[in-house]
């Protein structure tokens, strides 16, 4: 199962970054390039433990839907969302936050697995891992800009 690990340093307090990371409204703004829209479950505000959100977006020119559920939360230090329905075989995204001297480290551990056996593994290695890393990096850059702007 591929793993993407990203660490983003942000000059802002953990609570600000934690809330931006789980804000449905902010995610829709930050991912507007892929036309991300919350269409079911929690569709605005801050998603919480046990809640689901169904996203509709366009990736690789194809409109897709993905439903995730917040399966763990230790506010404001971590939360985990996992796919419950979608095109992937599985997704588990762990969000971790630590703060030292006014700088928060936002760490993403994004585990994913594509369907279609060996073809899915080949697609992961050649295209999908880099695509998802870039997508998450753009999202994290938006969180960084907004968090540092508001403090």
Chimera marker file (.cmm) of the C-alpha trace (Angstrom):
<marker_set name="trace">
<marker id="1" x="0.000" y="0.000" z="0.000" r="1" g="1" b="0" radius="0.5"/>
<marker id="2" x="1.603" y="3.318" z="-1.054" r="1" g="1" b="0" radius="0.5"/>
<marker id="3" x="2.254" y="5.944" z="1.616" r="1" g="1" b="0" radius="0.5"/>
<marker id="4" x="2.664" y="9.664" z="1.097" r="1" g="1" b="0" radius="0.5"/>
<marker id="5" x="4.339" y="11.499" z="3.964" r="1" g="1" b="0" radius="0.5"/>
<marker id="6" x="4.314" y="15.306" z="3.937" r="1" g="1" b="0" radius="0.5"/>
<marker id="7" x="5.474" y="17.684" z="6.679" r="1" g="1" b="0" radius="0.5"/>
<marker id="8" x="4.471" y="21.349" z="6.436" r="1" g="1" b="0" radius="0.5"/>
<marker id="9" x="5.856" y="23.966" z="8.861" r="1" g="1" b="0" radius="0.5"/>
<marker id="10" x="3.406" y="26.777" z="9.650" r="1" g="1" b="0" radius="0.5"/>
<marker id="11" x="3.921" y="29.873" z="11.828" r="1" g="1" b="0" radius="0.5"/>
<marker id="12" x="0.533" y="29.648" z="13.516" r="1" g="1" b="0" radius="0.5"/>
<marker id="13" x="-0.968" y="27.929" z="16.574" r="1" g="1" b="0" radius="0.5"/>
<marker id="14" x="-2.199" y="24.335" z="16.376" r="1" g="1" b="0" radius="0.5"/>
<marker id="15" x="-5.919" y="25.130" z="16.925" r="1" g="1" b="0" radius="0.5"/>
<marker id="16" x="-6.016" y="27.408" z="13.858" r="1" g="1" b="0" radius="0.5"/>
<marker id="17" x="-4.363" y="24.798" z="11.636" r="1" g="1" b="0" radius="0.5"/>
<marker id="18" x="-6.366" y="21.911" z="13.108" r="1" g="1" b="0" radius="0.5"/>
<marker id="19" x="-9.646" y="23.697" z="12.310" r="1" g="1" b="0" radius="0.5"/>
<marker id="20" x="-8.563" y="24.713" z="8.791" r="1" g="1" b="0" radius="0.5"/>
<marker id="21" x="-7.588" y="21.084" z="8.148" r="1" g="1" b="0" radius="0.5"/>
<marker id="22" x="-11.055" y="19.792" z="8.992" r="1" g="1" b="0" radius="0.5"/>
<marker id="23" x="-13.065" y="22.689" z="7.549" r="1" g="1" b="0" radius="0.5"/>
<marker id="24" x="-15.391" y="21.544" z="4.775" r="1" g="1" b="0" radius="0.5"/>
<marker id="25" x="-15.772" y="25.132" z="3.518" r="1" g="1" b="0" radius="0.5"/>
<marker id="26" x="-12.018" y="25.794" z="3.398" r="1" g="1" b="0" radius="0.5"/>
<marker id="27" x="-11.332" y="22.490" z="1.632" r="1" g="1" b="0" radius="0.5"/>
<marker id="28" x="-13.822" y="23.411" z="-1.086" r="1" g="1" b="0" radius="0.5"/>
<marker id="29" x="-11.992" y="26.728" z="-1.607" r="1" g="1" b="0" radius="0.5"/>
<marker id="30" x="-8.510" y="25.171" z="-1.498" r="1" g="1" b="0" radius="0.5"/>
<marker id="31" x="-9.451" y="22.365" z="-3.909" r="1" g="1" b="0" radius="0.5"/>
<marker id="32" x="-11.511" y="24.456" z="-6.311" r="1" g="1" b="0" radius="0.5"/>
<marker id="33" x="-9.134" y="23.453" z="-9.131" r="1" g="1" b="0" radius="0.5"/>
<marker id="34" x="-10.684" y="19.964" z="-9.049" r="1" g="1" b="0" radius="0.5"/>
<marker id="35" x="-14.209" y="21.347" z="-8.459" r="1" g="1" b="0" radius="0.5"/>
<marker id="36" x="-14.391" y="19.699" z="-5.012" r="1" g="1" b="0" radius="0.5"/>
<marker id="37" x="-17.856" y="20.002" z="-3.531" r="1" g="1" b="0" radius="0.5"/>
<marker id="38" x="-19.347" y="18.445" z="-0.399" r="1" g="1" b="0" radius="0.5"/>
<marker id="39" x="-22.642" y="16.871" z="-1.499" r="1" g="1" b="0" radius="0.5"/>
<marker id="40" x="-23.700" y="14.635" z="1.415" r="1" g="1" b="0" radius="0.5"/>
<marker id="41" x="-23.083" y="14.056" z="5.102" r="1" g="1" b="0" radius="0.5"/>
<marker id="42" x="-21.387" y="17.071" z="6.685" r="1" g="1" b="0" radius="0.5"/>
<marker id="43" x="-21.428" y="19.673" z="3.881" r="1" g="1" b="0" radius="0.5"/>
<marker id="44" x="-20.169" y="22.744" z="5.748" r="1" g="1" b="0" radius="0.5"/>
<marker id="45" x="-18.412" y="23.737" z="8.956" r="1" g="1" b="0" radius="0.5"/>
<marker id="46" x="-15.929" y="21.608" z="10.885" r="1" g="1" b="0" radius="0.5"/>
<marker id="47" x="-16.167" y="17.844" z="10.496" r="1" g="1" b="0" radius="0.5"/>
<marker id="48" x="-16.000" y="15.895" z="13.751" r="1" g="1" b="0" radius="0.5"/>
<marker id="49" x="-15.478" y="12.396" z="15.074" r="1" g="1" b="0" radius="0.5"/>
<marker id="50" x="-17.837" y="9.841" z="13.533" r="1" g="1" b="0" radius="0.5"/>
<marker id="51" x="-19.078" y="12.203" z="10.836" r="1" g="1" b="0" radius="0.5"/>
<marker id="52" x="-18.918" y="11.543" z="7.109" r="1" g="1" b="0" radius="0.5"/>
<marker id="53" x="-18.621" y="13.758" z="4.061" r="1" g="1" b="0" radius="0.5"/>
<marker id="54" x="-19.184" y="12.806" z="0.442" r="1" g="1" b="0" radius="0.5"/>
<marker id="55" x="-17.030" y="14.773" z="-1.969" r="1" g="1" b="0" radius="0.5"/>
<marker id="56" x="-17.684" y="15.180" z="-5.653" r="1" g="1" b="0" radius="0.5"/>
<marker id="57" x="-14.693" y="16.245" z="-7.736" r="1" g="1" b="0" radius="0.5"/>
<marker id="58" x="-13.109" y="15.969" z="-11.158" r="1" g="1" b="0" radius="0.5"/>
<marker id="59" x="-9.819" y="14.058" z="-11.280" r="1" g="1" b="0" radius="0.5"/>
<marker id="60" x="-8.187" y="12.922" z="-14.507" r="1" g="1" b="0" radius="0.5"/>
<marker id="61" x="-11.140" y="14.453" z="-16.374" r="1" g="1" b="0" radius="0.5"/>
<marker id="62" x="-13.626" y="12.144" z="-14.637" r="1" g="1" b="0" radius="0.5"/>
<marker id="63" x="-16.290" y="13.260" z="-12.147" r="1" g="1" b="0" radius="0.5"/>
<marker id="64" x="-15.975" y="11.067" z="-9.061" r="1" g="1" b="0" radius="0.5"/>
<marker id="65" x="-17.482" y="10.735" z="-5.609" r="1" g="1" b="0" radius="0.5"/>
<marker id="66" x="-15.637" y="9.773" z="-2.436" r="1" g="1" b="0" radius="0.5"/>
<marker id="67" x="-17.135" y="9.337" z="1.040" r="1" g="1" b="0" radius="0.5"/>
<marker id="68" x="-14.838" y="9.569" z="4.054" r="1" g="1" b="0" radius="0.5"/>
<marker id="69" x="-15.464" y="9.195" z="7.777" r="1" g="1" b="0" radius="0.5"/>
<marker id="70" x="-13.543" y="10.696" z="10.687" r="1" g="1" b="0" radius="0.5"/>
<marker id="71" x="-12.533" y="7.527" z="12.531" r="1" g="1" b="0" radius="0.5"/>
<marker id="72" x="-10.217" y="9.004" z="15.181" r="1" g="1" b="0" radius="0.5"/>
<marker id="73" x="-9.744" y="12.431" z="16.751" r="1" g="1" b="0" radius="0.5"/>
<marker id="74" x="-7.528" y="13.788" z="19.508" r="1" g="1" b="0" radius="0.5"/>
<marker id="75" x="-8.250" y="17.518" z="19.213" r="1" g="1" b="0" radius="0.5"/>
<marker id="76" x="-6.211" y="19.543" z="18.394" r="1" g="1" b="0" radius="0.5"/>
<marker id="77" x="-3.307" y="17.118" z="17.895" r="1" g="1" b="0" radius="0.5"/>
<marker id="78" x="-4.608" y="14.583" z="15.381" r="1" g="1" b="0" radius="0.5"/>
<marker id="79" x="-7.471" y="13.171" z="13.405" r="1" g="1" b="0" radius="0.5"/>
<marker id="80" x="-7.878" y="10.378" z="10.881" r="1" g="1" b="0" radius="0.5"/>
<marker id="81" x="-10.248" y="10.103" z="7.953" r="1" g="1" b="0" radius="0.5"/>
<marker id="82" x="-10.867" y="6.884" z="6.062" r="1" g="1" b="0" radius="0.5"/>
<marker id="83" x="-12.683" y="6.152" z="2.829" r="1" g="1" b="0" radius="0.5"/>
<marker id="84" x="-15.957" y="4.304" z="3.255" r="1" g="1" b="0" radius="0.5"/>
<marker id="85" x="-17.029" y="4.526" z="-0.394" r="1" g="1" b="0" radius="0.5"/>
<marker id="86" x="-15.246" y="5.515" z="-3.577" r="1" g="1" b="0" radius="0.5"/>
<marker id="87" x="-13.095" y="4.504" z="-6.504" r="1" g="1" b="0" radius="0.5"/>
<marker id="88" x="-10.049" y="3.576" z="-4.403" r="1" g="1" b="0" radius="0.5"/>
<marker id="89" x="-9.662" y="0.161" z="-2.794" r="1" g="1" b="0" radius="0.5"/>
<marker id="90" x="-8.757" y="2.018" z="0.424" r="1" g="1" b="0" radius="0.5"/>
<marker id="91" x="-7.664" y="5.396" z="1.801" r="1" g="1" b="0" radius="0.5"/>
<marker id="92" x="-6.511" y="6.256" z="5.307" r="1" g="1" b="0" radius="0.5"/>
<marker id="93" x="-5.338" y="9.829" z="5.930" r="1" g="1" b="0" radius="0.5"/>
<marker id="94" x="-3.734" y="10.611" z="9.280" r="1" g="1" b="0" radius="0.5"/>
<marker id="95" x="-3.331" y="14.312" z="10.166" r="1" g="1" b="0" radius="0.5"/>
<marker id="96" x="-0.843" y="15.049" z="12.993" r="1" g="1" b="0" radius="0.5"/>
<marker id="97" x="-0.038" y="18.428" z="14.579" r="1" g="1" b="0" radius="0.5"/>
<marker id="98" x="2.763" y="19.448" z="16.968" r="1" g="1" b="0" radius="0.5"/>
<marker id="99" x="3.895" y="22.931" z="17.938" r="1" g="1" b="0" radius="0.5"/>
<marker id="100" x="7.347" y="24.125" z="19.044" r="1" g="1" b="0" radius="0.5"/>
<marker id="101" x="8.138" y="27.810" z="19.645" r="1" g="1" b="0" radius="0.5"/>
<marker id="102" x="5.158" y="29.100" z="17.667" r="1" g="1" b="0" radius="0.5"/>
<marker id="103" x="5.769" y="26.873" z="14.639" r="1" g="1" b="0" radius="0.5"/>
<marker id="104" x="3.353" y="24.030" z="14.008" r="1" g="1" b="0" radius="0.5"/>
<marker id="105" x="4.402" y="20.929" z="12.132" r="1" g="1" b="0" radius="0.5"/>
<marker id="106" x="1.450" y="19.588" z="10.168" r="1" g="1" b="0" radius="0.5"/>
<marker id="107" x="2.180" y="16.005" z="9.152" r="1" g="1" b="0" radius="0.5"/>
<marker id="108" x="0.148" y="13.995" z="6.672" r="1" g="1" b="0" radius="0.5"/>
<marker id="109" x="0.370" y="10.213" z="6.392" r="1" g="1" b="0" radius="0.5"/>
<marker id="110" x="-1.753" y="9.331" z="3.368" r="1" g="1" b="0" radius="0.5"/>
<marker id="111" x="-2.116" y="5.579" z="2.806" r="1" g="1" b="0" radius="0.5"/>
<marker id="112" x="-3.964" y="4.513" z="-0.332" r="1" g="1" b="0" radius="0.5"/>
<marker id="113" x="-4.536" y="1.510" z="-2.502" r="1" g="1" b="0" radius="0.5"/>
<marker id="114" x="-5.973" y="1.404" z="-5.988" r="1" g="1" b="0" radius="0.5"/>
<marker id="115" x="-8.224" y="-1.372" z="-7.258" r="1" g="1" b="0" radius="0.5"/>
<marker id="116" x="-7.403" y="-3.518" z="-10.304" r="1" g="1" b="0" radius="0.5"/>
<marker id="117" x="-4.534" y="-5.606" z="-8.912" r="1" g="1" b="0" radius="0.5"/>
<marker id="118" x="-1.250" y="-5.296" z="-10.802" r="1" g="1" b="0" radius="0.5"/>
<marker id="119" x="-2.655" y="-2.603" z="-13.127" r="1" g="1" b="0" radius="0.5"/>
<marker id="120" x="-3.627" y="-0.542" z="-10.059" r="1" g="1" b="0" radius="0.5"/>
<marker id="121" x="-0.141" y="-0.962" z="-8.594" r="1" g="1" b="0" radius="0.5"/>
<marker id="122" x="1.419" y="0.151" z="-11.861" r="1" g="1" b="0" radius="0.5"/>
<marker id="123" x="-0.936" y="3.184" z="-12.014" r="1" g="1" b="0" radius="0.5"/>
<marker id="124" x="0.031" y="4.029" z="-8.395" r="1" g="1" b="0" radius="0.5"/>
<marker id="125" x="3.737" y="3.927" z="-9.156" r="1" g="1" b="0" radius="0.5"/>
<marker id="126" x="3.652" y="5.753" z="-12.486" r="1" g="1" b="0" radius="0.5"/>
<marker id="127" x="0.936" y="8.389" z="-12.007" r="1" g="1" b="0" radius="0.5"/>
<marker id="128" x="-1.251" y="8.374" z="-8.900" r="1" g="1" b="0" radius="0.5"/>
<marker id="129" x="1.313" y="8.727" z="-6.096" r="1" g="1" b="0" radius="0.5"/>
<marker id="130" x="2.801" y="11.890" z="-7.634" r="1" g="1" b="0" radius="0.5"/>
<marker id="131" x="-0.664" y="13.261" z="-8.447" r="1" g="1" b="0" radius="0.5"/>
<marker id="132" x="-1.876" y="12.757" z="-4.855" r="1" g="1" b="0" radius="0.5"/>
<marker id="133" x="1.351" y="14.173" z="-3.399" r="1" g="1" b="0" radius="0.5"/>
<marker id="134" x="0.918" y="17.318" z="-5.507" r="1" g="1" b="0" radius="0.5"/>
<marker id="135" x="-2.791" y="17.567" z="-4.585" r="1" g="1" b="0" radius="0.5"/>
<marker id="136" x="-2.025" y="17.291" z="-0.846" r="1" g="1" b="0" radius="0.5"/>
<marker id="137" x="0.907" y="19.703" z="-1.169" r="1" g="1" b="0" radius="0.5"/>
<marker id="138" x="-1.326" y="22.327" z="-2.798" r="1" g="1" b="0" radius="0.5"/>
<marker id="139" x="-3.921" y="21.859" z="-0.061" r="1" g="1" b="0" radius="0.5"/>
<marker id="140" x="-1.252" y="22.213" z="2.638" r="1" g="1" b="0" radius="0.5"/>
<marker id="141" x="0.149" y="25.352" z="0.987" r="1" g="1" b="0" radius="0.5"/>
<marker id="142" x="-3.357" y="26.872" z="1.083" r="1" g="1" b="0" radius="0.5"/>
<marker id="143" x="-3.702" y="25.980" z="4.781" r="1" g="1" b="0" radius="0.5"/>
<marker id="144" x="-0.287" y="27.546" z="5.467" r="1" g="1" b="0" radius="0.5"/>
<marker id="145" x="-1.164" y="30.779" z="3.615" r="1" g="1" b="0" radius="0.5"/>
<marker id="146" x="-4.504" y="31.141" z="5.394" r="1" g="1" b="0" radius="0.5"/>
<marker id="147" x="-3.216" y="30.204" z="8.874" r="1" g="1" b="0" radius="0.5"/>
<marker id="148" x="-0.288" y="32.629" z="8.652" r="1" g="1" b="0" radius="0.5"/>
<marker id="149" x="-2.583" y="35.345" z="7.262" r="1" g="1" b="0" radius="0.5"/>
<marker id="150" x="-5.070" y="35.186" z="10.162" r="1" g="1" b="0" radius="0.5"/>
<marker id="151" x="-2.529" y="35.257" z="13.031" r="1" g="1" b="0" radius="0.5"/>
<link id1="1" id2="2" r="1" g="1" b="0" radius="0.2"/>
<link id1="2" id2="3" r="1" g="1" b="0" radius="0.2"/>
<link id1="3" id2="4" r="1" g="1" b="0" radius="0.2"/>
<link id1="4" id2="5" r="1" g="1" b="0" radius="0.2"/>
<link id1="5" id2="6" r="1" g="1" b="0" radius="0.2"/>
<link id1="6" id2="7" r="1" g="1" b="0" radius="0.2"/>
<link id1="7" id2="8" r="1" g="1" b="0" radius="0.2"/>
<link id1="8" id2="9" r="1" g="1" b="0" radius="0.2"/>
<link id1="9" id2="10" r="1" g="1" b="0" radius="0.2"/>
<link id1="10" id2="11" r="1" g="1" b="0" radius="0.2"/>
<link id1="11" id2="12" r="1" g="1" b="0" radius="0.2"/>
<link id1="12" id2="13" r="1" g="1" b="0" radius="0.2"/>
<link id1="13" id2="14" r="1" g="1" b="0" radius="0.2"/>
<link id1="14" id2="15" r="1" g="1" b="0" radius="0.2"/>
<link id1="15" id2="16" r="1" g="1" b="0" radius="0.2"/>
<link id1="16" id2="17" r="1" g="1" b="0" radius="0.2"/>
<link id1="17" id2="18" r="1" g="1" b="0" radius="0.2"/>
<link id1="18" id2="19" r="1" g="1" b="0" radius="0.2"/>
<link id1="19" id2="20" r="1" g="1" b="0" radius="0.2"/>
<link id1="20" id2="21" r="1" g="1" b="0" radius="0.2"/>
<link id1="21" id2="22" r="1" g="1" b="0" radius="0.2"/>
<link id1="22" id2="23" r="1" g="1" b="0" radius="0.2"/>
<link id1="23" id2="24" r="1" g="1" b="0" radius="0.2"/>
<link id1="24" id2="25" r="1" g="1" b="0" radius="0.2"/>
<link id1="25" id2="26" r="1" g="1" b="0" radius="0.2"/>
<link id1="26" id2="27" r="1" g="1" b="0" radius="0.2"/>
<link id1="27" id2="28" r="1" g="1" b="0" radius="0.2"/>
<link id1="28" id2="29" r="1" g="1" b="0" radius="0.2"/>
<link id1="29" id2="30" r="1" g="1" b="0" radius="0.2"/>
<link id1="30" id2="31" r="1" g="1" b="0" radius="0.2"/>
<link id1="31" id2="32" r="1" g="1" b="0" radius="0.2"/>
<link id1="32" id2="33" r="1" g="1" b="0" radius="0.2"/>
<link id1="33" id2="34" r="1" g="1" b="0" radius="0.2"/>
<link id1="34" id2="35" r="1" g="1" b="0" radius="0.2"/>
<link id1="35" id2="36" r="1" g="1" b="0" radius="0.2"/>
<link id1="36" id2="37" r="1" g="1" b="0" radius="0.2"/>
<link id1="37" id2="38" r="1" g="1" b="0" radius="0.2"/>
<link id1="38" id2="39" r="1" g="1" b="0" radius="0.2"/>
<link id1="39" id2="40" r="1" g="1" b="0" radius="0.2"/>
<link id1="40" id2="41" r="1" g="1" b="0" radius="0.2"/>
<link id1="41" id2="42" r="1" g="1" b="0" radius="0.2"/>
<link id1="42" id2="43" r="1" g="1" b="0" radius="0.2"/>
<link id1="43" id2="44" r="1" g="1" b="0" radius="0.2"/>
<link id1="44" id2="45" r="1" g="1" b="0" radius="0.2"/>
<link id1="45" id2="46" r="1" g="1" b="0" radius="0.2"/>
<link id1="46" id2="47" r="1" g="1" b="0" radius="0.2"/>
<link id1="47" id2="48" r="1" g="1" b="0" radius="0.2"/>
<link id1="48" id2="49" r="1" g="1" b="0" radius="0.2"/>
<link id1="49" id2="50" r="1" g="1" b="0" radius="0.2"/>
<link id1="50" id2="51" r="1" g="1" b="0" radius="0.2"/>
<link id1="51" id2="52" r="1" g="1" b="0" radius="0.2"/>
<link id1="52" id2="53" r="1" g="1" b="0" radius="0.2"/>
<link id1="53" id2="54" r="1" g="1" b="0" radius="0.2"/>
<link id1="54" id2="55" r="1" g="1" b="0" radius="0.2"/>
<link id1="55" id2="56" r="1" g="1" b="0" radius="0.2"/>
<link id1="56" id2="57" r="1" g="1" b="0" radius="0.2"/>
<link id1="57" id2="58" r="1" g="1" b="0" radius="0.2"/>
<link id1="58" id2="59" r="1" g="1" b="0" radius="0.2"/>
<link id1="59" id2="60" r="1" g="1" b="0" radius="0.2"/>
<link id1="60" id2="61" r="1" g="1" b="0" radius="0.2"/>
<link id1="61" id2="62" r="1" g="1" b="0" radius="0.2"/>
<link id1="62" id2="63" r="1" g="1" b="0" radius="0.2"/>
<link id1="63" id2="64" r="1" g="1" b="0" radius="0.2"/>
<link id1="64" id2="65" r="1" g="1" b="0" radius="0.2"/>
<link id1="65" id2="66" r="1" g="1" b="0" radius="0.2"/>
<link id1="66" id2="67" r="1" g="1" b="0" radius="0.2"/>
<link id1="67" id2="68" r="1" g="1" b="0" radius="0.2"/>
<link id1="68" id2="69" r="1" g="1" b="0" radius="0.2"/>
<link id1="69" id2="70" r="1" g="1" b="0" radius="0.2"/>
<link id1="70" id2="71" r="1" g="1" b="0" radius="0.2"/>
<link id1="71" id2="72" r="1" g="1" b="0" radius="0.2"/>
<link id1="72" id2="73" r="1" g="1" b="0" radius="0.2"/>
<link id1="73" id2="74" r="1" g="1" b="0" radius="0.2"/>
<link id1="74" id2="75" r="1" g="1" b="0" radius="0.2"/>
<link id1="75" id2="76" r="1" g="1" b="0" radius="0.2"/>
<link id1="76" id2="77" r="1" g="1" b="0" radius="0.2"/>
<link id1="77" id2="78" r="1" g="1" b="0" radius="0.2"/>
<link id1="78" id2="79" r="1" g="1" b="0" radius="0.2"/>
<link id1="79" id2="80" r="1" g="1" b="0" radius="0.2"/>
<link id1="80" id2="81" r="1" g="1" b="0" radius="0.2"/>
<link id1="81" id2="82" r="1" g="1" b="0" radius="0.2"/>
<link id1="82" id2="83" r="1" g="1" b="0" radius="0.2"/>
<link id1="83" id2="84" r="1" g="1" b="0" radius="0.2"/>
<link id1="84" id2="85" r="1" g="1" b="0" radius="0.2"/>
<link id1="85" id2="86" r="1" g="1" b="0" radius="0.2"/>
<link id1="86" id2="87" r="1" g="1" b="0" radius="0.2"/>
<link id1="87" id2="88" r="1" g="1" b="0" radius="0.2"/>
<link id1="88" id2="89" r="1" g="1" b="0" radius="0.2"/>
<link id1="89" id2="90" r="1" g="1" b="0" radius="0.2"/>
<link id1="90" id2="91" r="1" g="1" b="0" radius="0.2"/>
<link id1="91" id2="92" r="1" g="1" b="0" radius="0.2"/>
<link id1="92" id2="93" r="1" g="1" b="0" radius="0.2"/>
<link id1="93" id2="94" r="1" g="1" b="0" radius="0.2"/>
<link id1="94" id2="95" r="1" g="1" b="0" radius="0.2"/>
<link id1="95" id2="96" r="1" g="1" b="0" radius="0.2"/>
<link id1="96" id2="97" r="1" g="1" b="0" radius="0.2"/>
<link id1="97" id2="98" r="1" g="1" b="0" radius="0.2"/>
<link id1="98" id2="99" r="1" g="1" b="0" radius="0.2"/>
<link id1="99" id2="100" r="1" g="1" b="0" radius="0.2"/>
<link id1="100" id2="101" r="1" g="1" b="0" radius="0.2"/>
<link id1="101" id2="102" r="1" g="1" b="0" radius="0.2"/>
<link id1="102" id2="103" r="1" g="1" b="0" radius="0.2"/>
<link id1="103" id2="104" r="1" g="1" b="0" radius="0.2"/>
<link id1="104" id2="105" r="1" g="1" b="0" radius="0.2"/>
<link id1="105" id2="106" r="1" g="1" b="0" radius="0.2"/>
<link id1="106" id2="107" r="1" g="1" b="0" radius="0.2"/>
<link id1="107" id2="108" r="1" g="1" b="0" radius="0.2"/>
<link id1="108" id2="109" r="1" g="1" b="0" radius="0.2"/>
<link id1="109" id2="110" r="1" g="1" b="0" radius="0.2"/>
<link id1="110" id2="111" r="1" g="1" b="0" radius="0.2"/>
<link id1="111" id2="112" r="1" g="1" b="0" radius="0.2"/>
<link id1="112" id2="113" r="1" g="1" b="0" radius="0.2"/>
<link id1="113" id2="114" r="1" g="1" b="0" radius="0.2"/>
<link id1="114" id2="115" r="1" g="1" b="0" radius="0.2"/>
<link id1="115" id2="116" r="1" g="1" b="0" radius="0.2"/>
<link id1="116" id2="117" r="1" g="1" b="0" radius="0.2"/>
<link id1="117" id2="118" r="1" g="1" b="0" radius="0.2"/>
<link id1="118" id2="119" r="1" g="1" b="0" radius="0.2"/>
<link id1="119" id2="120" r="1" g="1" b="0" radius="0.2"/>
<link id1="120" id2="121" r="1" g="1" b="0" radius="0.2"/>
<link id1="121" id2="122" r="1" g="1" b="0" radius="0.2"/>
<link id1="122" id2="123" r="1" g="1" b="0" radius="0.2"/>
<link id1="123" id2="124" r="1" g="1" b="0" radius="0.2"/>
<link id1="124" id2="125" r="1" g="1" b="0" radius="0.2"/>
<link id1="125" id2="126" r="1" g="1" b="0" radius="0.2"/>
<link id1="126" id2="127" r="1" g="1" b="0" radius="0.2"/>
<link id1="127" id2="128" r="1" g="1" b="0" radius="0.2"/>
<link id1="128" id2="129" r="1" g="1" b="0" radius="0.2"/>
<link id1="129" id2="130" r="1" g="1" b="0" radius="0.2"/>
<link id1="130" id2="131" r="1" g="1" b="0" radius="0.2"/>
<link id1="131" id2="132" r="1" g="1" b="0" radius="0.2"/>
<link id1="132" id2="133" r="1" g="1" b="0" radius="0.2"/>
<link id1="133" id2="134" r="1" g="1" b="0" radius="0.2"/>
<link id1="134" id2="135" r="1" g="1" b="0" radius="0.2"/>
<link id1="135" id2="136" r="1" g="1" b="0" radius="0.2"/>
<link id1="136" id2="137" r="1" g="1" b="0" radius="0.2"/>
<link id1="137" id2="138" r="1" g="1" b="0" radius="0.2"/>
<link id1="138" id2="139" r="1" g="1" b="0" radius="0.2"/>
<link id1="139" id2="140" r="1" g="1" b="0" radius="0.2"/>
<link id1="140" id2="141" r="1" g="1" b="0" radius="0.2"/>
<link id1="141" id2="142" r="1" g="1" b="0" radius="0.2"/>
<link id1="142" id2="143" r="1" g="1" b="0" radius="0.2"/>
<link id1="143" id2="144" r="1" g="1" b="0" radius="0.2"/>
<link id1="144" id2="145" r="1" g="1" b="0" radius="0.2"/>
<link id1="145" id2="146" r="1" g="1" b="0" radius="0.2"/>
<link id1="146" id2="147" r="1" g="1" b="0" radius="0.2"/>
<link id1="147" id2="148" r="1" g="1" b="0" radius="0.2"/>
<link id1="148" id2="149" r="1" g="1" b="0" radius="0.2"/>
<link id1="149" id2="150" r="1" g="1" b="0" radius="0.2"/>
<link id1="150" id2="151" r="1" g="1" b="0" radius="0.2"/>
</marker_set>
